Amino acid sequence: MKIVITNDDGYDQPGLAALVQALTPLGEITVVAPAAPQSNVGHRVTMRDPIRVEQPNSRMYVVHATPADCTRLALKAFVPDANWVVAGINPGANLGSDVYQSGTVAAAREASILGVRAVAISQYIAPQWTIPWPAVQRLAAHLLPIILTQPLAIGQFWNINLPSPLDTKIMPIHRFCSLDKHPHHYRYSEENGTYHYHGIIHDRPRSTGSDVDVCFGGMISVTRLEI
């Protein structure tokens, strides 16, 4: 199995390294990731400007563009016979409406658009909590082989969010669930002609059984999304 790994935080981030370690036993890994952080860029792609790419080794491409560009280049130029694209592990949840602004989710969505199966995986961060990447890696290594065997129709892809805090001794259960449709509760304050965002992700409203509810309730949310 040939697996492309990407993210929206950059090629040198611990979440990507954890994902590489988790997936290496499953097949041939190629990393195609952004050169610099690209969080919240959504599904932006580069079409008019040239894209600079560096190749530190035979299994890594560092792309000076967006996560969706990374997927495009991976599937059109570097690994055209890839079986899966897996994006992450993002430090921070991508739940509910977050999936439309997330570069991580966009990288997986772009793979689905191009007819390749894909997964986006993110780690929710509870207040006053630091991500224990070795534990996250073990959880991903346990979970992803299960998810990769689940059926996906053309135009579908998986969005996974890991709960927080993680109990390093107990493997949390996963639930297949729908995308929460509640709007965020946030506001802007104005100061000298500039506007500042104010919102608390941990207090967001949610529907019972939705991805937000499942993940915030201590379980792994697994949502099948469509392009």
C-alpha positions as CSV (number, residue, x, y, z in Angstrom):
1,M,0.0,0.0,0.0
2,K,1.3,3.5,-0.9
3,I,0.4,6.2,1.5
4,V,0.9,10.0,1.1
5,I,1.2,11.9,4.4
6,T,0.7,15.6,4.6
7,N,-0.5,18.3,7.1
8,D,-1.1,22.0,7.4
9,D,1.5,22.8,10.1
10,G,4.7,22.1,8.2
11,Y,7.0,19.3,7.3
12,D,9.0,19.4,10.6
13,Q,6.1,19.2,13.1
14,P,5.7,16.5,15.8
15,G,2.2,15.6,14.6
16,L,3.4,14.7,11.2
17,A,6.3,12.7,12.6
18,A,3.9,10.8,14.9
19,L,1.7,10.0,11.9
20,V,4.6,8.7,9.9
21,Q,5.6,6.4,12.7
22,A,2.0,5.2,13.1
23,L,1.5,4.4,9.4
24,T,5.0,3.0,8.5
25,P,4.0,-0.6,9.3
26,L,1.1,-0.3,6.9
27,G,2.9,0.5,3.7
28,E,5.2,2.7,1.7
29,I,5.2,6.2,3.1
30,T,5.8,9.4,1.1
31,V,5.6,12.8,2.9
32,V,4.5,15.8,0.9
33,A,4.0,18.6,3.3
34,P,4.1,22.4,3.5
35,A,7.4,24.3,4.1
36,A,5.7,26.6,6.6
37,P,2.6,26.6,8.8
38,Q,-0.6,26.8,6.7
39,S,-3.3,26.5,9.4
40,N,-6.8,27.8,8.6
41,V,-6.0,28.4,4.9
42,G,-9.0,26.2,3.9
43,H,-9.0,24.8,0.4
44,R,-6.9,27.4,-1.2
45,V,-4.9,26.2,-4.2
46,T,-2.1,27.7,-6.4
47,M,-2.8,27.9,-10.1
48,R,-1.1,30.9,-11.6
49,D,2.2,31.0,-9.6
50,P,5.0,28.4,-9.8
51,I,5.4,26.2,-6.7
52,R,8.8,25.6,-5.3
53,V,9.5,22.1,-4.0
54,E,12.5,20.8,-2.1
55,Q,13.3,17.1,-1.7
56,P,15.5,16.4,1.4
57,N,15.3,12.7,0.7
58,S,13.6,10.2,-1.6
59,R,10.5,10.0,0.6
60,M,9.9,13.6,1.5
61,Y,8.8,16.6,-0.6
62,V,8.7,20.1,1.1
63,V,6.2,22.3,-0.7
64,H,6.1,26.1,-0.6
65,A,2.4,26.2,-0.9
66,T,-0.9,25.1,0.7
67,P,-2.0,21.7,2.0
68,A,-4.4,21.2,-0.9
69,D,-1.4,22.0,-3.2
70,C,0.6,19.3,-1.4
71,T,-2.1,16.8,-2.2
72,R,-2.4,17.9,-5.8
73,L,1.4,17.6,-6.4
74,A,1.5,14.3,-4.6
75,L,-1.2,12.7,-6.7
76,K,-0.4,14.3,-10.0
77,A,3.5,14.3,-9.9
78,F,5.1,12.5,-7.0
79,V,3.0,9.4,-6.1
80,P,0.3,9.1,-8.8
81,D,-0.5,5.5,-7.8
82,A,-1.1,6.4,-4.1
83,N,-3.8,4.3,-2.4
84,W,-4.4,6.8,0.5
85,V,-3.7,10.3,1.5
86,V,-3.6,10.9,5.3
87,A,-3.4,14.4,6.7
88,G,-2.3,15.3,10.2
89,I,-1.9,14.9,13.1
90,N,-3.2,18.4,13.6
91,P,-2.6,19.9,17.0
92,G,-6.1,21.2,17.6
93,A,-9.6,19.8,16.8
94,N,-11.3,20.1,13.4
95,L,-14.9,19.6,14.3
96,G,-18.2,20.8,12.9
97,S,-17.8,23.9,10.7
98,D,-14.0,23.8,11.3
99,V,-13.7,21.4,8.4
100,Y,-14.3,24.3,6.0
101,Q,-11.4,26.4,7.2
102,S,-9.0,23.6,8.1
103,G,-6.0,23.1,5.8
104,T,-5.7,19.6,7.3
105,V,-9.2,18.6,6.2
106,A,-8.7,20.4,2.8
107,A,-5.7,18.2,2.1
108,A,-7.9,15.1,2.6
109,R,-10.8,16.6,0.7
110,E,-8.6,17.3,-2.3
111,A,-7.5,13.7,-2.4
112,S,-11.2,12.7,-2.5
113,I,-11.8,15.1,-5.3
114,L,-9.1,13.4,-7.2
115,G,-10.6,10.0,-6.6
116,V,-8.1,8.8,-3.9
117,R,-9.2,7.6,-0.4
118,A,-8.3,10.0,2.4
119,V,-8.3,10.6,6.1
120,A,-7.8,13.8,8.1
121,I,-6.8,13.3,11.8
122,S,-6.7,15.9,14.5
123,Q,-6.0,16.1,18.2
124,Y,-8.3,18.2,20.4
125,I,-6.4,20.2,23.0
126,A,-8.3,20.6,26.3
127,P,-7.5,23.7,28.5
128,Q,-4.2,23.5,30.4
129,W,-3.2,20.3,28.5
130,T,-0.1,19.5,26.5
131,I,-0.2,16.9,23.8
132,P,1.7,13.7,24.7
133,W,2.8,12.9,21.2
134,P,4.0,9.3,22.0
135,A,0.5,8.5,23.3
136,V,-1.1,10.1,20.3
137,Q,1.1,8.1,18.0
138,R,0.1,4.8,19.7
139,L,-3.5,5.7,19.5
140,A,-3.2,6.6,15.7
141,A,-1.3,3.3,15.1
142,H,-4.2,1.4,16.8
143,L,-7.0,3.3,15.1
144,L,-6.0,4.0,11.6
145,P,-5.7,0.3,10.5
146,I,-9.3,-0.1,11.6
147,I,-10.5,3.0,9.7
148,L,-8.6,2.2,6.5
149,T,-10.7,-1.0,6.2
150,Q,-14.0,0.8,6.4
151,P,-16.0,1.4,3.1
152,L,-15.8,4.7,1.3
153,A,-17.8,5.7,-1.7
154,I,-16.4,7.9,-4.4
155,G,-16.2,11.5,-3.1
156,Q,-16.1,10.5,0.5
157,F,-13.3,10.8,3.1
158,W,-12.8,10.4,6.8
159,N,-12.4,13.1,9.4
160,I,-11.1,11.9,12.8
161,N,-10.7,13.9,16.0
162,L,-9.0,12.4,19.1
163,P,-10.2,13.4,22.6
164,S,-8.4,15.4,25.2
165,P,-7.0,14.8,27.7
166,L,-5.8,11.3,26.7
167,D,-5.5,8.6,29.3
168,T,-2.1,7.1,28.4
169,K,-3.2,3.7,29.9
170,I,-6.6,3.3,28.4
171,M,-7.5,3.2,24.7
172,P,-10.5,5.4,24.1
173,I,-13.4,4.0,22.1
174,H,-14.3,5.5,18.7
175,R,-17.8,6.5,17.5
176,F,-19.0,7.0,13.9
177,C,-21.0,10.3,14.0
178,S,-22.3,13.2,12.1
179,L,-20.8,16.7,11.6
180,D,-22.2,19.2,14.1
181,K,-24.0,22.1,12.5
182,H,-24.2,24.6,15.3
183,P,-22.5,28.0,14.6
184,H,-19.7,29.1,16.8
185,H,-20.4,31.7,19.5
186,Y,-17.8,34.4,19.0
187,R,-17.5,38.1,18.7
188,Y,-15.1,40.9,17.6
189,S,-13.9,43.9,19.6
190,E,-12.7,47.1,17.9
191,E,-9.7,49.0,18.9
192,N,-8.3,51.9,16.9
193,G,-9.7,50.6,13.6
194,T,-8.6,47.0,14.1
195,Y,-10.9,44.1,15.0
196,H,-10.0,41.3,17.4
197,Y,-11.6,37.8,17.5
198,H,-12.9,36.5,20.8
199,G,-14.2,32.9,21.1
200,I,-13.7,29.9,23.3
201,I,-13.6,26.6,21.3
202,H,-14.2,24.5,24.5
203,D,-17.6,26.2,25.1
204,R,-19.0,25.7,21.6
205,P,-22.6,24.5,21.3
206,R,-23.2,20.9,20.1
207,S,-25.9,18.4,19.2
208,T,-26.0,15.1,21.1
209,G,-24.2,12.4,19.3
210,S,-22.4,14.8,16.9
211,D,-18.7,14.9,16.3
212,V,-18.2,17.8,18.8
213,D,-20.3,16.0,21.4
214,V,-18.4,12.7,20.9
215,C,-14.9,14.2,21.0
216,F,-15.6,16.6,23.9
217,G,-17.1,13.6,25.7
218,G,-13.8,11.7,25.7
219,M,-14.3,9.5,22.7
220,I,-12.8,9.5,19.2
221,S,-15.1,11.0,16.7
222,V,-15.0,9.5,13.2
223,T,-17.1,11.3,10.5
224,R,-17.6,10.3,6.9
225,L,-17.5,13.6,4.9
226,E,-18.4,14.2,1.3
227,I,-16.9,16.6,-1.3
